[in-house]
Amino acid sequence: MEQFDPNAYLDLPIDVPLEKRPPLPVGDYVATVKDLTARQWQSKDKYNADGSLKSGIAYDVQLELQIPEAVRVVSGLTQETLTLKDGIMVDMLPGGGGIDTAPGKNGQLRRYREALDMNKAGESFRPRAMVGRLIKVRVKHELYQDAIQERVDSVSKI
C-alpha cells in the first residue's frame, strides 16, 4: 500500500485558473455556530488615558450557513453550506476583572445571546455554550479592494 505524501502536491500541475466563487446574495440565512475562540488584541494606534495601547479580548465566531437550493442554483454553488466568520469585541471591566455587564456594554455579545435565547436573568451564561446552536444570520456586502466581500450584518432568532 502506498503512503500518502502531501509534498507530492507541491509538484502537481494545475492547468486551469482558480476562480473566486460569486458572493452569496444579501439576505437572511440559517446558520450553526460551529466554533468560538477567544483571542487577545492590541491596537497599533489607539491609546488609553494612561498612554498605554488599547487592548482587550475578542471572540471569533465561525458560522456555517445553510445555503437554500434556490440560492445555490442562481449562484452556481455546489455545496450546501458555507462558512463565514464574525467577531465580537468584548468590553472588559477595568484591570481585566471580567466581562462588563453594565447596561449598554457588550451590545454585540448581547445580540448573539438574545438571538440564541441565552440572555435570561437568573440563568448562567458561558460563551462556549453558543457552539452548536442555530441562529439567523443576515449577510451584507462590503467593497474591499474593488471586490465584494460577504460580511455578517446582524444576527437574530430563527
ChimeraX commands (.cxc) that place a marker at each C-alpha (Angstrom):
marker #1 position 0.00,0.00,0.00 radius 0.5
marker #1 position 1.33,3.44,-0.95 radius 0.5
marker #1 position 1.78,6.06,1.72 radius 0.5
marker #1 position 0.17,9.43,1.24 radius 0.5
marker #1 position 2.73,12.19,0.70 radius 0.5
marker #1 position 1.32,15.72,0.92 radius 0.5
marker #1 position 4.57,17.07,-0.55 radius 0.5
marker #1 position 3.61,15.47,-3.87 radius 0.5
marker #1 position 1.06,18.30,-4.21 radius 0.5
marker #1 position 3.92,20.79,-4.44 radius 0.5
marker #1 position 4.68,19.45,-7.93 radius 0.5
marker #1 position 1.10,18.78,-9.01 radius 0.5
marker #1 position 0.37,20.70,-12.23 radius 0.5
marker #1 position -2.82,22.76,-12.41 radius 0.5
marker #1 position -3.72,23.84,-15.93 radius 0.5
marker #1 position -6.80,25.96,-15.21 radius 0.5
marker #1 position -7.05,29.26,-13.33 radius 0.5
marker #1 position -8.65,29.21,-9.89 radius 0.5
marker #1 position -11.75,31.39,-9.72 radius 0.5
marker #1 position -13.45,33.15,-6.87 radius 0.5
marker #1 position -17.00,31.98,-6.25 radius 0.5
marker #1 position -19.75,34.57,-6.58 radius 0.5
marker #1 position -20.75,36.21,-3.29 radius 0.5
marker #1 position -23.85,34.99,-1.54 radius 0.5
marker #1 position -26.86,37.18,-2.22 radius 0.5
marker #1 position -27.63,39.68,0.52 radius 0.5
marker #1 position -30.26,38.23,2.83 radius 0.5
marker #1 position -31.05,36.01,5.79 radius 0.5
marker #1 position -29.60,32.52,6.24 radius 0.5
marker #1 position -29.97,29.86,8.91 radius 0.5
marker #1 position -26.59,29.07,10.41 radius 0.5
marker #1 position -24.98,26.93,13.07 radius 0.5
marker #1 position -22.41,28.40,15.43 radius 0.5
marker #1 position -19.63,25.92,14.61 radius 0.5
marker #1 position -16.83,27.31,16.75 radius 0.5
marker #1 position -16.00,30.13,19.12 radius 0.5
marker #1 position -12.47,31.11,20.07 radius 0.5
marker #1 position -11.12,33.90,22.23 radius 0.5
marker #1 position -8.11,35.98,21.29 radius 0.5
marker #1 position -6.27,38.96,22.71 radius 0.5
marker #1 position -5.89,42.05,20.58 radius 0.5
marker #1 position -3.86,45.24,20.87 radius 0.5
marker #1 position -4.34,48.44,18.89 radius 0.5
marker #1 position -1.48,49.80,16.86 radius 0.5
marker #1 position -2.53,53.43,17.15 radius 0.5
marker #1 position -5.26,53.92,19.79 radius 0.5
marker #1 position -4.33,54.73,23.37 radius 0.5
marker #1 position -5.92,54.63,26.82 radius 0.5
marker #1 position -5.97,57.72,29.06 radius 0.5
marker #1 position -2.78,56.46,30.76 radius 0.5
marker #1 position -0.91,56.36,27.43 radius 0.5
marker #1 position -0.91,52.57,27.06 radius 0.5
marker #1 position -2.12,50.97,23.84 radius 0.5
marker #1 position -5.75,49.86,23.92 radius 0.5
marker #1 position -6.12,46.11,24.15 radius 0.5
marker #1 position -8.72,43.55,25.02 radius 0.5
marker #1 position -10.41,40.29,24.14 radius 0.5
marker #1 position -12.43,39.35,21.07 radius 0.5
marker #1 position -14.46,36.26,20.32 radius 0.5
marker #1 position -14.06,34.87,16.80 radius 0.5
marker #1 position -17.30,33.19,15.73 radius 0.5
marker #1 position -17.33,30.60,12.96 radius 0.5
marker #1 position -20.78,30.30,11.39 radius 0.5
marker #1 position -21.82,27.53,9.00 radius 0.5
marker #1 position -24.57,28.94,6.76 radius 0.5
marker #1 position -27.15,26.65,5.19 radius 0.5
marker #1 position -27.47,27.66,1.55 radius 0.5
marker #1 position -31.00,27.20,0.15 radius 0.5
marker #1 position -31.26,25.30,-3.12 radius 0.5
marker #1 position -32.62,28.35,-4.97 radius 0.5
marker #1 position -29.54,30.37,-3.96 radius 0.5
marker #1 position -27.23,27.50,-4.97 radius 0.5
marker #1 position -28.84,27.34,-8.42 radius 0.5
marker #1 position -28.70,31.11,-9.02 radius 0.5
marker #1 position -25.14,31.42,-7.69 radius 0.5
marker #1 position -23.79,28.25,-9.28 radius 0.5
marker #1 position -22.76,26.85,-5.90 radius 0.5
marker #1 position -22.44,23.12,-5.43 radius 0.5
marker #1 position -22.00,22.98,-1.65 radius 0.5
marker #1 position -24.95,23.06,0.74 radius 0.5
marker #1 position -23.12,25.08,3.41 radius 0.5
marker #1 position -20.58,27.91,3.51 radius 0.5
marker #1 position -18.53,29.18,6.42 radius 0.5
marker #1 position -18.48,32.85,7.40 radius 0.5
marker #1 position -16.65,34.37,10.32 radius 0.5
marker #1 position -17.81,37.11,12.64 radius 0.5
marker #1 position -16.15,38.82,15.57 radius 0.5
marker #1 position -17.40,40.02,18.93 radius 0.5
marker #1 position -15.35,42.71,20.65 radius 0.5
marker #1 position -15.70,42.18,24.40 radius 0.5
marker #1 position -15.98,45.13,26.81 radius 0.5
marker #1 position -13.93,44.26,29.89 radius 0.5
marker #1 position -14.00,45.64,33.42 radius 0.5
marker #1 position -11.05,47.87,34.32 radius 0.5
marker #1 position -7.98,45.85,35.15 radius 0.5
marker #1 position -9.27,42.82,33.23 radius 0.5
marker #1 position -11.54,41.77,36.09 radius 0.5
marker #1 position -14.15,40.15,33.87 radius 0.5
marker #1 position -16.76,40.98,31.26 radius 0.5
marker #1 position -18.52,44.31,31.75 radius 0.5
marker #1 position -22.25,43.63,32.26 radius 0.5
marker #1 position -23.32,47.26,32.79 radius 0.5
marker #1 position -26.28,48.47,30.68 radius 0.5
marker #1 position -25.08,49.49,27.21 radius 0.5
marker #1 position -21.90,47.40,27.38 radius 0.5
marker #1 position -21.22,44.35,25.20 radius 0.5
marker #1 position -24.04,45.07,22.76 radius 0.5
marker #1 position -22.76,42.64,20.16 radius 0.5
marker #1 position -22.49,39.81,22.70 radius 0.5
marker #1 position -25.99,40.69,23.95 radius 0.5
marker #1 position -27.38,40.44,20.39 radius 0.5
marker #1 position -25.87,36.95,19.99 radius 0.5
marker #1 position -27.23,35.89,23.37 radius 0.5
marker #1 position -30.71,37.19,22.54 radius 0.5
marker #1 position -30.68,35.53,19.11 radius 0.5
marker #1 position -29.72,32.23,20.75 radius 0.5
marker #1 position -32.26,32.66,23.59 radius 0.5
marker #1 position -29.39,32.70,26.11 radius 0.5
marker #1 position -29.88,36.16,27.64 radius 0.5
marker #1 position -32.18,35.41,30.56 radius 0.5
marker #1 position -31.97,36.79,34.06 radius 0.5
marker #1 position -31.01,34.19,36.63 radius 0.5
marker #1 position -29.51,31.80,34.06 radius 0.5
marker #1 position -25.74,31.43,33.96 radius 0.5
marker #1 position -24.14,32.02,30.56 radius 0.5
marker #1 position -20.84,30.75,29.20 radius 0.5
marker #1 position -19.86,31.95,25.70 radius 0.5
marker #1 position -18.69,28.47,24.65 radius 0.5
marker #1 position -22.30,27.27,25.11 radius 0.5
marker #1 position -23.21,29.13,21.88 radius 0.5
marker #1 position -21.42,26.43,19.84 radius 0.5
marker #1 position -23.79,24.02,18.11 radius 0.5
marker #1 position -26.83,26.30,18.26 radius 0.5
marker #1 position -28.87,27.58,15.32 radius 0.5
marker #1 position -29.12,31.28,14.57 radius 0.5
marker #1 position -30.41,33.51,11.76 radius 0.5
marker #1 position -27.62,35.49,10.08 radius 0.5
marker #1 position -28.15,38.49,7.80 radius 0.5
marker #1 position -25.42,38.68,5.15 radius 0.5
marker #1 position -24.40,42.01,3.65 radius 0.5
marker #1 position -21.84,43.06,1.05 radius 0.5
marker #1 position -18.89,45.40,1.55 radius 0.5
marker #1 position -16.47,46.63,-1.06 radius 0.5
marker #1 position -12.84,45.88,-0.17 radius 0.5
marker #1 position -10.02,46.49,-2.64 radius 0.5
marker #1 position -12.51,46.63,-5.52 radius 0.5
marker #1 position -14.02,43.25,-4.63 radius 0.5
marker #1 position -17.31,42.42,-2.94 radius 0.5
marker #1 position -16.85,40.71,0.44 radius 0.5
marker #1 position -19.58,38.94,2.39 radius 0.5
marker #1 position -20.00,40.08,5.97 radius 0.5
marker #1 position -22.30,39.24,8.85 radius 0.5
marker #1 position -24.56,42.27,9.20 radius 0.5
marker #1 position -26.68,41.07,12.11 radius 0.5
marker #1 position -27.96,38.04,13.96 radius 0.5
marker #1 position -31.46,37.22,15.19 radius 0.5
marker #1 position -33.67,34.40,16.43 radius 0.5
marker #1 position -34.81,31.79,13.97 radius 0.5
marker link #1:1,2 radius 0.2
marker link #1:2,3 radius 0.2
marker link #1:3,4 radius 0.2
marker link #1:4,5 radius 0.2
marker link #1:5,6 radius 0.2
marker link #1:6,7 radius 0.2
marker link #1:7,8 radius 0.2
marker link #1:8,9 radius 0.2
marker link #1:9,10 radius 0.2
marker link #1:10,11 radius 0.2
marker link #1:11,12 radius 0.2
marker link #1:12,13 radius 0.2
marker link #1:13,14 radius 0.2
marker link #1:14,15 radius 0.2
marker link #1:15,16 radius 0.2
marker link #1:16,17 radius 0.2
marker link #1:17,18 radius 0.2
marker link #1:18,19 radius 0.2
marker link #1:19,20 radius 0.2
marker link #1:20,21 radius 0.2
marker link #1:21,22 radius 0.2
marker link #1:22,23 radius 0.2
marker link #1:23,24 radius 0.2
marker link #1:24,25 radius 0.2
marker link #1:25,26 radius 0.2
marker link #1:26,27 radius 0.2
marker link #1:27,28 radius 0.2
marker link #1:28,29 radius 0.2
marker link #1:29,30 radius 0.2
marker link #1:30,31 radius 0.2
marker link #1:31,32 radius 0.2
marker link #1:32,33 radius 0.2
marker link #1:33,34 radius 0.2
marker link #1:34,35 radius 0.2
marker link #1:35,36 radius 0.2
marker link #1:36,37 radius 0.2
marker link #1:37,38 radius 0.2
marker link #1:38,39 radius 0.2
marker link #1:39,40 radius 0.2
marker link #1:40,41 radius 0.2
marker link #1:41,42 radius 0.2
marker link #1:42,43 radius 0.2
marker link #1:43,44 radius 0.2
marker link #1:44,45 radius 0.2
marker link #1:45,46 radius 0.2
marker link #1:46,47 radius 0.2
marker link #1:47,48 radius 0.2
marker link #1:48,49 radius 0.2
marker link #1:49,50 radius 0.2
marker link #1:50,51 radius 0.2
marker link #1:51,52 radius 0.2
marker link #1:52,53 radius 0.2
marker link #1:53,54 radius 0.2
marker link #1:54,55 radius 0.2
marker link #1:55,56 radius 0.2
marker link #1:56,57 radius 0.2
marker link #1:57,58 radius 0.2
marker link #1:58,59 radius 0.2
marker link #1:59,60 radius 0.2
marker link #1:60,61 radius 0.2
marker link #1:61,62 radius 0.2
marker link #1:62,63 radius 0.2
marker link #1:63,64 radius 0.2
marker link #1:64,65 radius 0.2
marker link #1:65,66 radius 0.2
marker link #1:66,67 radius 0.2
marker link #1:67,68 radius 0.2
marker link #1:68,69 radius 0.2
marker link #1:69,70 radius 0.2
marker link #1:70,71 radius 0.2
marker link #1:71,72 radius 0.2
marker link #1:72,73 radius 0.2
marker link #1:73,74 radius 0.2
marker link #1:74,75 radius 0.2
marker link #1:75,76 radius 0.2
marker link #1:76,77 radius 0.2
marker link #1:77,78 radius 0.2
marker link #1:78,79 radius 0.2
marker link #1:79,80 radius 0.2
marker link #1:80,81 radius 0.2
marker link #1:81,82 radius 0.2
marker link #1:82,83 radius 0.2
marker link #1:83,84 radius 0.2
marker link #1:84,85 radius 0.2
marker link #1:85,86 radius 0.2
marker link #1:86,87 radius 0.2
marker link #1:87,88 radius 0.2
marker link #1:88,89 radius 0.2
marker link #1:89,90 radius 0.2
marker link #1:90,91 radius 0.2
marker link #1:91,92 radius 0.2
marker link #1:92,93 radius 0.2
marker link #1:93,94 radius 0.2
marker link #1:94,95 radius 0.2
marker link #1:95,96 radius 0.2
marker link #1:96,97 radius 0.2
marker link #1:97,98 radius 0.2
marker link #1:98,99 radius 0.2
marker link #1:99,100 radius 0.2
marker link #1:100,101 radius 0.2
marker link #1:101,102 radius 0.2
marker link #1:102,103 radius 0.2
marker link #1:103,104 radius 0.2
marker link #1:104,105 radius 0.2
marker link #1:105,106 radius 0.2
marker link #1:106,107 radius 0.2
marker link #1:107,108 radius 0.2
marker link #1:108,109 radius 0.2
marker link #1:109,110 radius 0.2
marker link #1:110,111 radius 0.2
marker link #1:111,112 radius 0.2
marker link #1:112,113 radius 0.2
marker link #1:113,114 radius 0.2
marker link #1:114,115 radius 0.2
marker link #1:115,116 radius 0.2
marker link #1:116,117 radius 0.2
marker link #1:117,118 radius 0.2
marker link #1:118,119 radius 0.2
marker link #1:119,120 radius 0.2
marker link #1:120,121 radius 0.2
marker link #1:121,122 radius 0.2
marker link #1:122,123 radius 0.2
marker link #1:123,124 radius 0.2
marker link #1:124,125 radius 0.2
marker link #1:125,126 radius 0.2
marker link #1:126,127 radius 0.2
marker link #1:127,128 radius 0.2
marker link #1:128,129 radius 0.2
marker link #1:129,130 radius 0.2
marker link #1:130,131 radius 0.2
marker link #1:131,132 radius 0.2
marker link #1:132,133 radius 0.2
marker link #1:133,134 radius 0.2
marker link #1:134,135 radius 0.2
marker link #1:135,136 radius 0.2
marker link #1:136,137 radius 0.2
marker link #1:137,138 radius 0.2
marker link #1:138,139 radius 0.2
marker link #1:139,140 radius 0.2
marker link #1:140,141 radius 0.2
marker link #1:141,142 radius 0.2
marker link #1:142,143 radius 0.2
marker link #1:143,144 radius 0.2
marker link #1:144,145 radius 0.2
marker link #1:145,146 radius 0.2
marker link #1:146,147 radius 0.2
marker link #1:147,148 radius 0.2
marker link #1:148,149 radius 0.2
marker link #1:149,150 radius 0.2
marker link #1:150,151 radius 0.2
marker link #1:151,152 radius 0.2
marker link #1:152,153 radius 0.2
marker link #1:153,154 radius 0.2
marker link #1:154,155 radius 0.2
marker link #1:155,156 radius 0.2
marker link #1:156,157 radius 0.2
marker link #1:157,158 radius 0.2
view
